[in-house]
Every structure is written in C-alpha cells, then in structure tokens.
Amino acid sequence: MYTKRYIFSIVAVTLIFTLLLFKKLGLDDFTEKSASAKNCLVSMDKSKIKPDDGDSFFYNDIAIRVLGIDTPEITHKDHGIFEDQPYGREAAQMTANILARADTIFYLPLKNDKYGRLLSHIFVDGELLSVLLIKEGLAYETISYYGDNGFPDLAEMILKAARNSKQPKFEKPFEWRRNHQAVQ
C-alpha cells in the first residue's frame, strides 16, 4: 500500500521533471494559444515503439504520423507502394535509431488523419523529431502546405530548420507517390 508521502513524492518528482523538460524544449516560451499543449504531452515507453518508416511508427496499437514533415517512402504493398523511394530506408533507419537511443520521448497528439494515424509532434530528448530529420536531410517540411495545425511555435521551429538545412537529395515524397503509387 502506498503512503500519501510516497505518492506526493512521485507527483512532485514528475512535476519537476515536466517543468525542466518544458524549459529545455522552450515550451515555457509558447504563445498563449500553444500553452494548453503543455498539458497534452504524453510520455512514451520506447520499448513499446515499433518503427515503420521515416515519418511514422507504432506505439502500442496506435499508428503515429509525425507532424510537420514528409520523408521518402519505403515499400508498403498494402498502400500501393511496391518499391523504395531513394533515401527511404535511410530515413526509416534514422528515425528508428533516434527513438531507440532516446532517454525521453513525448508525443503531442493533434487528431487522426484520413488513414487513421494519430498526427503528433514528437519530442525526443527535448528536440522535435521532425527538426532532427530535416537537419539530416531526410525530410521535407510540410508546414508550408498544411499550416501550423494550431502550434505556431513548433511550426516555426520546423520552418527554421528547413531554411537553415541543405535541401534533401530526393524528390519530394508527395511528387514521388504521384508517379509511383498504385491507385487503390
């Protein structure tokens, strides 16, 4: 049986950790509109993550799609993609490596997309996964097309990374899909 003191200690440590994480992420500088996002961060157990491709993975039974980026495709026959796009495997491996090495992983859920995936910003050790992939040249930003989704500060971080990074060496994935994806 847990004592009140033990429970209080756990809550206090969790609160302190969360506040330190917000400070490291720069979340304490969110605009008022984004401030409510602080309350929505969900911690992830990395042992329950199953990588898929560069911009999506599974957490328990939830398919998660990383907001703000598009990475090159890998073969997904059930989605009509029968070949890898150049750099697709590299992006998938980079995402898997980043998630596997992480000490902390949080997701900030938005909504499900038309494929049933949970659109989310992913924070890995205090950094946006989307920014890390852009800086490695393994993702294009999608903020310019889809907007900030109600998170202007996070969108600006992604746009800044895209402006300050080299252009990826592969065709934009949405264009590649248009020419290589079988109609379903």
N, C-alpha and C positions, 0 to 999 in steps of 0.2 A: 504494500500500500504506500502510495506516495504522500509525503508530508506537504503541507502548504509551503513550507520553506523551500523544499526541493522544487516544487512546481514554480514558485516565484523565481528561483534562481535560473531555471531553464528559460522562462519567459524573459527575464532581464538579459541573459546572455544573447538570446535570439534577437531582442530589440537592439542591443548594442551592435551586434553583427550586422543587422539590417541597416542601421544608421551609417555604419562605417562603409558598407557596400554602396549605399546611395552617395556618400561623399566621394568614394573612389570613382563611381560611374559618372559623377557630375549630376546626379539626379536631384541634388539639392538646389540646382540652378534651373530646373524645369520651369516652364511658364505655368501660370495658374491652371490653364487648360490641361496641361500634361501632369499636373501634380497628383491627380487621382490615380495615375498609372502606378505610382509608388505602392499603392495598396493592392495592386493586381499581380505583382511579381510572384511567380510560382517557382519554388525550388525544385530541381530535378536531381534524381539519383542516377548518376551516369551509368551504373550497371544495368539500368533498365532502358538504355538508349540503343536502338538498332539503326545503324546508318542505312541510308538509301542512296541518295545522290548528293550533289554539292549543296543543294538548297532545300533538302527535305530529309526527314528521318522519322523514325517511330519512337514514341515514348510510351511504354506500356502498350496499350491498344490504340493510342492516339497517333494519327498521321499529322506531323507538324511541317508546315511550309514556312521557311524563313522569309520574313517581310523585307522589302527594300532591295532585293537582288534577284538576278536570274543567272544561273550557272549553266555551263554546257551540259547537254543531255547524255545520258547513258542508255543502253538498251533497256527498254521496258516494253516487251511484246504486247502486254495487256493494254498498253496505252498507244499502240500503233508505232512504236519506235523500235526498229529492227536493227539498228546499228548505233555505235557510239559516235557522238559528235567529238571532233578533236578537243582535247583537254577535259572531256567529261569525266574520265576515270581519275585524272589528277585532282579535279575539284572535289569529287566524291571522297577520295582518299584524304585530301587536306581537311575536309570537314570531319571525317571520322577521326583523324589524328588529333585535331583541336579538341574535340569533345572527349576523347579518351584521356588526354593529358590534363584536362581541366581539374582544378580544385573545386570550383563552384560553377554551377550552371543554373540560370534562371530563365524562364520564359515569360513574356508579357503577351497574353493572348488578345487577339482582336475579334475574329469571327471565323467561321468556316468558309472556305472558297467553294466554287462550283463542283469541285472534286471531293468535297468532304474533309479536306485537310484543314487543320487549325492554323490560320495565319497568325504568326507570332514573331515578335522581336526576341532574339536570343542573346543573352548576356553570358559570356564565358570569361571567368576571372576578371570581371569588371569591364569587359570590352564587348562591343557588338560583334557578333559573328559575321554579320554582313560586311562590316568595315574591314575585318581581318581578311576576308576572301577578296574583297575589292583590292586591297593593298597588295595581295599576292598575284593580282592579275587573273584571278579565276572567277570573276563575276562582273556583270554589268549592273549598274544601279537601275532600279525601276521606279524610283520616286518621281522622275520627270514624266512618266506615263500614268502611274496610278495615284499620284499625290501622296500626301503625308499620312493618310489614314488616321488623322487626329493626334499624331505625335510629331509636331513640327520640329522639336529639338532633336529627336532621333533622326528624322528625315534629313535635317541639316548636317548631322554628323556623317551620314551616308553620302550625301551630295559632296561634302567637303573631301571625303576620302576619294571619291570618283574624280573630282577636279585635280587632286594632288597626286594621283597614281597614274602609272602608264596605262594606255589603252590595252585591253585584253587582246591576245593574238588570235582569237577565234571569232567566228561570225556570231552576231547577236543570236542567242538561243531561240527567240521567237521567230526570227527570219529562217534559221536553220530548220525549225519544226515545220514551218510552212512548206519547205521544199523536201522534207524527208519523212514526215509523219504520215502514216497511212490513215486515211479517213475511216472513222469507225461508225 
